[in-house]
Amino acid sequence: MSRWKALSTELDPRVRQLLTQLRRLKDRSGLSMRQLAAKTEYSEKSWERYLGGRSLPPREAVEALARIGGVDPVRLLALHEVATDTWGGRHLDAAAPRKPAPEPAPAPAPAPAPAPTVGPGARPETEPETETETEPETERVTAAGRSLRVALVAGAVALVLALSSAALLVMRLDGDDSEPAAAPPAVSTAPAPSSTPAYTCRVERTDGLWYAGISRTRDTELGYGAVGPEVAEAQCLLRRAGISPGGIDGMFGPLTQRAVKAFQTRAGLAVDGTVGPDTWKALRG
């Protein structure tokens, strides 16, 4: 991409906008100044003046660059109309700058008319009145027409810019809608870690006594609310005896207490709902 020199700050903002658009088209085309001149009717020097802000390009040059850049020239021509009116007394290149036509030879100055001779007593002829009084009126009409044209062109430019902005906004909204929605965070289906240890009953008979492989105690006192492997051992032995204490969780709750009372009743022991030496002896025997 070409590195352009900054445009003069003395240029009207609308002229700067036009030249900026033309510079972008030239950069987008990838053509050098020489290649651009070969594809158009304007010389390399002319394009340097146009894009450098030293001369306002003619309408045909704007159309040619828009055609090379592959864009609709309507907006650029509207900007060119406004820029032409604001260019003022600056130099505006003609439509065909490569071969300027030769200037016509100046016409010979007309010979001065002889001064009328005024005889004695004669009155000089009255000069005919000219129609200069109508000139101010004509100038006012021309100025009004130019102001109206500038207003219409400015309105057209504003409309084009508004439509372009609306189209860009719609494209952005469509782009946002087309993007896939963020996937919701995956919900883990793994069970939460339990603070209660898991116990497994491995019931076997050793030396004539039953053991569940969790605890070998024979006299630990267990009551309602007790927690630990001894409780799990008692629960396993209650299940082996055919009385369900609920889960094997090592917690002495109401189900375990009810199972202990049922076992004590069946074994002929004192029914107190606690596991002591007598109940352990019965469970292991």
N, C-alpha and C positions, 0 to 999 in steps of 0.2 A: 504494500500500500504506500502511496506517495506521501511524503511529509510536506504538507502544505504550509506556506507562510501564513501567518495570521492576517486576516482581512483588516483593512483600515477601519479604525473606529469612527472615522468620519462618514462611512457609508450608512445609509438608512437601514434600519433593522430588517425591513422587507427585502432589500437588495441582498443583504448578508444571508438571509434565509434562502433566497433563490440560488445564490452562488454555492452555499453549503450543500444544497440538494444536488446541484450539478457536479460538484466535486465527488460526492458519494457515488453518483452514477459512473463517473469516470474511473474511480477506484474499483468499483464492482466489476466493470468490464475487463479490467486487467490490461488495458491498452496503454501504451506510452503516448506522449503527445504526437510523435511522428505517425504512429499507427492510427491514432484518432483522426489526424489530418488526412490520411490516406483513405479513410472510410467516409469522410464528409467533404463538403465543398469549401472547407475553411482551412487555412494554412496552420502550421504548427505555431507560428508567432501569434496568430489570431487567437488560438485556443489558450495560449499562455496569458494573453491580455484579458480574455474573458474570465478564466478561472482565477486569475490573480486579482480581479477587481479593478483593473485599470480601464476596462471598457465593458459596457453592458452588451452581452451577446444579442444578436437579432433573434427574432421569433423562430426563424427557420433553423438556426443553430440549436436552440432549445429542443425543437422537435426532433432533430437528427440525433442528439445525445439521448433523448428519451427512447427513441427507437432502438438505438444500440444497447441501452440498458434494459430493454424489454419491459418498460413501464408505460402506463397510460399517461400521455402528455397533458391531459386536461388540467390537472392540478398545477403542473409546472408552468403551463401557459397562463393560468390565472395569476400565479405569482409574478410571471414576467410582465403582465399588464400593469399590476400594481407597481412593480419595480420601475417600469418605464415612466410612469407618472411621477414617481418620487425621485427619479434620476436627475431631474432638473436640467441645468445647463451643461452637464457632463457630456463627454463625447459618446455617441451611440453609433456603433459600427453599422454599415449598410448590410444588406442581405447577401451580397456577393463580394467579399473583401479581397479575393485572390487577385483579380485583374481589374483594378480601378479604371473606369472609363476616363479618357483624356478630357481635360477641362476645355470647354469651348473658348475660342479666341474672343477676347473682349471686343464688343461692338464699338465702332468709332463714336466718339462723343459728338452729339449734334451741335451744329454751328449755332452760336447765340443769335437769337432773333434781334433784328435792328430795333433800337429804341424808337418808339413813336415820336414823331415831331409834333410838338405842340406850338401852334401859332399864337401870336398875340391875341388875347381876348378869347382864345378857344379853351374850352374846358376838357380836361382829360377824361377819356372814356372810363366809365365805371366798370370795374372788374366783375365778371359774373360770380355770383355766389356759388360757393362749393357746397357739397353735401357732407362736410366734415361733422356737422352736428349729429349725423346718424351713426358715426363711427363708435362713440362710447356705448350706444345701445347695442351695436353688433358685438362689441367686445364683451359686454355683460352677458349676452346670450351664449357666446362661445364659452365663457368661464363657467356659466351655469351648466352647460352640457357636459363639460369636462368633469365638473364636480359630481354630477349625477353618474357618469361612467365610472369614476373612481369608487363611488359608494357601492354601485352594483358589483363591481369586481371584488371589492373588499368583502361584501356580503357572500359572494360565491366562494371565496377562499375560506371564510369562516365556516360555511356549510360543509365544504369538503373536509376541513380539519375535524369538525364535529363528527361527521360520518366515519372518518378514519378511526377516531378515538373510540367510537361506539363499537366498530367492528373488532378492534383490538381487544376491547373489554370482553366481548362475547367469546372471542377465541380463547382468552385466558380462562374464562369461566368454564368453557367446554373442556379445556385441558385439565382444569381442577376436578371436574366431574368424572372425567375418564380415568383418573388415577384410582387404583384399587384402594378400598378402605383398609385401614390398618387392622390387621387380624387381632381379635381379642386375646388377651393373655391366656395361655394354655392353663387349664385347671388341672392340677395334679390329682390323679386318682389314687395315688399311693396312700395307704392308711397312715394317719399321724402316729408318730412313735408313742408308744404307751409307756407310762411310768411304772406300770405294774409288771413285774417279771413274769415270764411264761414258765409254767411248770409242766413236766411230762411224767406221767405215772409209769414206772417200770417195775411193776409188782413181781416179786419173786420170794420164794421161801428159802430161808437160810437158817440152818441149825434149829429147825422147827418153828421159826418165827417168820411172820410176813413183813416185808420191807418194800417200800415204793421207790427206793433209790433217791430220795430227796433228803431225808434226815433219819438218823438212827437213834433218836432220843426215845426214852422209855418212861420218862418221869416229868417232862416239861409241862407246867400248868398252862393250859390254854383256855381263855374265856372270850366272851363276846367283845369284839373290837380288836382282838389280837391279829397281828400281821406277821408273815414270815414263812420260811420253808417248813417249819414244824407244822403250821396250819395246813400247808399244802400236802404234807405227808399224811396228816390225819384225814384230809378230804379224800386222798387216794384210797386209804384203807377203808373208809366208810363206803366208797363206791364199790370196792372189792367185796364188801359184806352185803352188797345189794341195796344200799340206801344212798340215794343221790343227795349230795350236799350242794348241788348247783354246779358252778364252774370250779375248776381247779385253779384258783387264783391266789391262794395264800392269804385270803382275808376271811376272818371269822365273823360272818354276817348272820342275818336271821335264818337263811336257808341252812347254813352249816350248823347253827345252834339247834334247829329243828331236827336235822339228821342225827346229831349227837344224842338228843333226847330219845329219839326213836330207837337208836342202837342200844342205849342204856336200858330202855324198857325191855327190849328183846333179850338182852344179856342178863337181866335180873340185877342190875346195878342201881345205885341211888341215882335218881333222875334229877340232875342239877344243871344240865346243859353245858357243862364244862368238861375239858379233857384233862384228867389227872392220871396218876400212876395206875389206878384200877382200870380206867377206861383204856389206857395204852396197852395194858396187859391183855385185855379182851380183844382189842383191835389186832394185835400182833399174834395172838394165839390162834 
